[in-house]
Amino acid sequence: MKITCVIVWLILGAGALGRAETSAATTGPIPLSTGKVEIVGLKPLMVTSLDFPKGAKIDDIKIGSKIVQVDFDPKKNQLNIYPTVTEGMTNLNVRMGDNIYTFLLKILNTGDPVFQRSYTFEDEADDFDGALASAPIMKPFEVDTVAAIKTIERARFDPSFRQTIPEFRTLPVGRTVFWNDSPVTLVDVSQFADRDLLVFKVEWSNNTGNVLNLDSGQIGLKVANTTIPITCSQQVAAQLFPGQCDTIWLFVQGYRLSPHNEWRLLLPPDAASVQKLFPRR
């Protein structure tokens, strides 16, 4: 096992994604997955310990920059992290066999400290992994968007029907951003594990006095600092008059991604942003 320092500065916005820090001195166990980014809040001049399950062999550790020092205790299977600056962010990758678990380290003076965290592995316990492993990669035209949407909406209100599709689940997201002073909400994400298909439900409404145009092809998805390719999309109307609402469906297939990720929407620049770029003379 070796520790390698790769000097790669990450320029991340204030809305960096991941799991929210828990306000306690100790927390866990927290389920880890290769498809998720785990946020770890650090305090200047304080050590934070990450405890991994006994018997889980850590093969390699990489840190993004020297703003932290990492010490590994093989007897405890514990990583001790020491910030060397008072503020900043970097990443930490922990490799166990073929699996790489990613942490986003945030050095801050605010918030309640969490000095010890223990982890388990969601990847090992997730019953959907077997179905994902055998799912084929599909071309966009092979994704039956209409059937998927019908299944999602029926399962939402019909528990008996839901029990007939064991490799399906819907997880709430409920994350809203404003575009042209109008709310755009990522409502939930549904997973068809046997098809390695994630379906994102997005609702938006026009709260302005003008006509707005938002095409599904203009919307993206992001996890941490990674943009996720969208396989295909569907919506009723790209143009909304004042007071109207629309539902957009985004489909991601073949990337072996967990629905538990901290998903974020990427929207095109709104009118205010465009005016700042091209001010009137």
C-alpha positions as CSV (number, residue, x, y, z in Angstrom):
1,M,0.0,0.0,0.0
2,K,1.4,3.4,-0.9
3,I,0.4,7.0,-0.5
4,T,0.8,9.2,-3.6
5,C,0.4,12.9,-3.7
6,V,-0.7,14.2,-7.1
7,I,-0.7,18.0,-7.3
8,V,-3.9,18.7,-9.0
9,W,-5.7,21.8,-7.9
10,L,-9.5,21.6,-8.1
11,I,-11.4,24.7,-8.9
12,L,-14.9,23.9,-7.5
13,G,-17.8,26.2,-7.0
14,A,-19.6,26.9,-3.7
15,G,-22.2,24.4,-4.7
16,A,-19.9,21.4,-4.7
17,L,-21.8,18.2,-4.5
18,G,-21.7,15.2,-2.2
19,R,-23.1,14.2,1.1
20,A,-23.8,17.0,3.7
21,E,-21.6,17.1,6.7
22,T,-23.1,15.6,9.8
23,S,-23.1,17.9,12.8
24,A,-21.6,15.7,15.5
25,A,-18.2,14.9,16.9
26,T,-18.5,11.3,15.6
27,T,-20.7,9.9,12.9
28,G,-21.3,6.7,11.1
29,P,-21.4,4.2,9.7
30,I,-21.9,6.0,6.4
31,P,-22.4,3.8,3.3
32,L,-19.8,4.4,0.6
33,S,-20.3,3.7,-3.1
34,T,-18.0,4.1,-6.1
35,G,-20.8,6.1,-7.8
36,K,-21.0,8.8,-5.1
37,V,-18.7,11.5,-3.8
38,E,-18.4,11.8,-0.1
39,I,-17.9,15.3,1.4
40,V,-15.7,15.5,4.5
41,G,-15.5,18.8,6.4
42,L,-12.2,19.5,8.0
43,K,-11.2,22.0,10.7
44,P,-7.9,23.9,10.6
45,L,-5.3,22.6,13.0
46,M,-7.6,19.6,13.8
47,V,-7.2,15.9,12.8
48,T,-10.2,14.1,11.3
49,S,-10.2,10.3,11.2
50,L,-11.9,8.1,8.6
51,D,-12.5,4.5,9.8
52,F,-13.0,1.7,7.3
53,P,-14.3,-1.8,8.0
54,K,-11.8,-4.3,9.4
55,G,-10.6,-6.6,6.7
56,A,-11.2,-4.1,3.9
57,K,-7.7,-3.9,2.3
58,I,-6.7,-0.3,1.2
59,D,-4.4,-0.7,-1.8
60,D,-3.7,2.9,-2.7
61,I,-4.4,6.5,-1.5
62,K,-4.2,9.6,-3.7
63,I,-4.6,13.2,-2.5
64,G,-5.2,16.1,-4.9
65,S,-2.9,18.6,-3.3
66,K,-0.6,19.2,-0.4
67,I,-3.2,21.3,1.5
68,V,-3.8,18.2,3.6
69,Q,-1.5,15.5,5.0
70,V,-2.8,11.9,5.2
71,D,-1.5,9.3,7.6
72,F,-2.7,5.7,7.3
73,D,-2.9,3.4,10.3
74,P,-3.1,-0.2,8.9
75,K,-3.9,-1.8,12.3
76,K,-7.0,0.3,12.7
77,N,-7.7,0.6,9.0
78,Q,-7.9,4.3,9.6
79,L,-7.0,7.4,7.7
80,N,-6.0,10.5,9.7
81,I,-6.3,13.8,7.8
82,Y,-4.5,17.0,8.8
83,P,-5.2,20.3,7.1
84,T,-2.0,22.4,6.4
85,V,-4.0,25.5,5.4
86,T,-6.9,27.4,7.0
87,E,-9.2,27.1,3.9
88,G,-9.5,25.2,0.7
89,M,-10.7,22.1,-1.1
90,T,-9.1,19.0,-2.6
91,N,-10.0,15.4,-3.4
92,L,-9.0,12.1,-1.8
93,N,-9.2,8.8,-3.7
94,V,-9.1,5.5,-1.8
95,R,-8.6,2.3,-3.9
96,M,-9.7,-1.1,-2.7
97,G,-9.1,-3.7,-5.3
98,D,-10.9,-2.5,-8.5
99,N,-13.1,0.0,-6.5
100,I,-12.1,3.6,-6.1
101,Y,-14.0,5.7,-3.4
102,T,-13.9,9.5,-3.8
103,F,-13.9,12.0,-1.0
104,L,-14.1,15.8,-1.4
105,L,-12.2,17.4,1.5
106,K,-13.4,20.9,2.5
107,I,-11.3,22.9,5.0
108,L,-13.6,25.4,6.6
109,N,-13.8,27.5,9.8
110,T,-17.6,27.3,9.9
111,G,-20.0,24.5,10.9
112,D,-20.0,21.9,13.6
113,P,-16.9,19.7,13.5
114,V,-17.0,15.9,12.8
115,F,-13.7,14.5,13.9
116,Q,-14.3,10.8,13.4
117,R,-16.3,9.1,10.6
118,S,-16.9,5.4,10.1
119,Y,-17.8,3.8,6.8
120,T,-19.4,0.8,5.3
121,F,-19.7,-0.2,1.7
122,E,-23.0,0.3,-0.1
123,D,-21.6,-1.3,-3.2
124,E,-21.3,-4.6,-1.4
125,A,-24.8,-4.5,0.1
126,D,-26.8,-3.1,-2.8
127,D,-29.1,-5.8,-4.2
128,F,-29.3,-3.9,-7.5
129,D,-25.6,-4.4,-8.3
130,G,-26.1,-7.9,-9.8
131,A,-28.7,-6.6,-12.2
132,L,-26.5,-3.6,-13.2
133,A,-23.5,-5.8,-14.0
134,S,-25.5,-7.8,-16.6
135,A,-27.3,-4.8,-18.1
136,P,-26.5,-4.1,-21.7
137,I,-25.4,-0.7,-23.1
138,M,-28.3,0.7,-25.2
139,K,-28.4,3.2,-28.0
140,P,-30.7,6.2,-27.5
141,F,-33.4,4.9,-29.8
142,E,-33.4,1.6,-27.9
143,V,-34.5,3.4,-24.7
144,D,-38.3,3.1,-24.5
145,T,-39.0,6.5,-22.8
146,V,-42.8,6.2,-23.0
147,A,-42.9,2.8,-21.3
148,A,-40.4,3.9,-18.6
149,I,-42.5,7.0,-17.8
150,K,-45.7,5.0,-17.6
151,T,-44.0,2.5,-15.3
152,I,-42.7,5.3,-13.0
153,E,-46.0,7.1,-12.7
154,R,-48.0,3.9,-12.2
155,A,-45.6,2.6,-9.5
156,R,-45.8,6.0,-7.8
157,F,-49.5,5.4,-6.9
158,D,-50.0,1.7,-7.2
159,P,-48.1,-0.3,-4.5
160,S,-49.3,-3.6,-5.8
161,F,-47.8,-2.9,-9.3
162,R,-44.6,-1.6,-7.7
163,Q,-44.1,-5.0,-6.0
164,T,-44.1,-6.7,-9.4
165,I,-40.9,-4.9,-10.5
166,P,-38.2,-5.7,-7.9
167,E,-35.3,-4.2,-9.8
168,F,-37.0,-0.7,-9.8
169,R,-36.9,2.1,-7.3
170,T,-37.6,5.8,-7.1
171,L,-35.6,8.1,-4.8
172,P,-36.7,11.7,-4.0
173,V,-34.3,14.6,-4.8
174,G,-36.4,17.8,-4.4
175,R,-33.7,20.2,-5.5
176,T,-34.9,23.5,-7.0
177,V,-32.9,26.1,-8.9
178,F,-34.3,29.4,-10.4
179,W,-33.9,30.2,-14.0
180,N,-35.3,33.5,-15.3
181,D,-37.0,33.9,-11.9
182,S,-38.9,30.6,-12.4
183,P,-38.4,27.4,-10.4
184,V,-36.9,24.3,-12.1
185,T,-37.1,21.3,-9.7
186,L,-35.3,18.0,-10.0
187,V,-38.1,16.0,-8.4
188,D,-36.8,12.5,-8.2
189,V,-34.7,9.8,-9.9
190,S,-35.9,6.4,-10.8
191,Q,-33.7,3.4,-11.5
192,F,-34.4,0.4,-13.7
193,A,-31.4,-1.7,-12.6
194,D,-31.9,-4.5,-15.1
195,R,-31.4,-1.9,-17.9
196,D,-28.9,0.3,-16.1
197,L,-31.3,3.1,-16.7
198,L,-31.7,6.2,-14.5
199,V,-34.7,8.5,-15.2
200,F,-34.9,12.0,-13.8
201,K,-38.1,13.9,-13.4
202,V,-37.8,17.6,-13.8
203,E,-40.7,20.1,-13.3
204,W,-40.5,23.8,-14.2
205,S,-43.0,26.6,-14.4
206,N,-43.1,30.1,-15.9
207,N,-43.4,32.7,-13.1
208,T,-42.7,35.6,-15.4
209,G,-44.9,37.8,-17.6
210,N,-43.1,36.7,-20.7
211,V,-42.9,33.6,-22.8
212,L,-40.0,31.3,-21.8
213,N,-38.3,28.6,-23.9
214,L,-36.4,25.7,-22.1
215,D,-35.7,22.7,-24.3
216,S,-34.8,19.4,-22.6
217,G,-31.7,19.3,-24.8
218,Q,-30.4,22.4,-23.0
219,I,-30.5,20.7,-19.6
220,G,-27.5,18.8,-18.1
221,L,-26.8,16.7,-15.0
222,K,-23.8,17.0,-12.8
223,V,-22.3,15.0,-9.9
224,A,-19.5,16.8,-8.0
225,N,-17.3,18.3,-10.7
226,T,-18.4,15.7,-13.4
227,T,-20.9,16.3,-16.1
228,I,-23.0,13.2,-16.8
229,P,-23.9,12.5,-20.4
230,I,-27.7,12.3,-21.0
231,T,-28.7,9.5,-23.3
232,C,-32.1,11.0,-24.3
233,S,-34.8,13.2,-23.0
234,Q,-38.5,13.9,-23.4
235,Q,-40.9,16.8,-22.7
236,V,-44.3,18.0,-23.6
237,A,-43.6,21.6,-24.5
238,A,-40.4,23.6,-24.6
239,Q,-42.2,26.9,-24.8
240,L,-44.3,28.1,-21.8
241,F,-46.6,31.1,-21.5
242,P,-46.9,32.9,-18.2
243,G,-48.3,30.6,-15.5
244,Q,-47.8,27.4,-17.4
245,C,-45.9,24.3,-16.2
246,D,-44.1,21.5,-17.9
247,T,-42.4,18.2,-17.1
248,I,-39.1,17.1,-18.5
249,W,-37.7,13.6,-18.4
250,L,-33.9,12.9,-18.6
251,F,-32.6,9.4,-19.3
252,V,-29.1,8.2,-18.4
253,Q,-28.2,4.7,-19.5
254,G,-25.1,2.5,-19.4
255,Y,-22.9,4.3,-16.9
256,R,-23.3,2.1,-13.8
257,L,-24.2,5.2,-11.7
258,S,-26.0,5.1,-8.3
259,P,-29.3,7.0,-7.9
260,H,-28.0,7.9,-4.4
261,N,-25.6,10.5,-5.9
262,E,-26.1,14.2,-5.1
263,W,-27.5,15.1,-8.5
264,R,-27.6,18.7,-9.8
265,L,-29.1,20.3,-12.8
266,L,-27.1,22.3,-15.3
267,L,-29.3,25.0,-17.0
268,P,-28.5,27.4,-19.9
269,P,-27.7,31.1,-19.0
270,D,-30.8,33.0,-18.2
271,A,-31.6,36.5,-19.4
272,A,-29.9,38.3,-16.5
273,S,-26.7,36.3,-17.1
274,V,-26.7,37.1,-20.8
275,Q,-27.2,40.8,-20.1
276,K,-24.2,40.8,-17.8
277,L,-22.1,39.3,-20.6
278,F,-23.4,41.6,-23.2
279,P,-24.4,44.9,-21.5
280,R,-26.3,47.5,-23.5
281,R,-24.3,50.6,-24.5
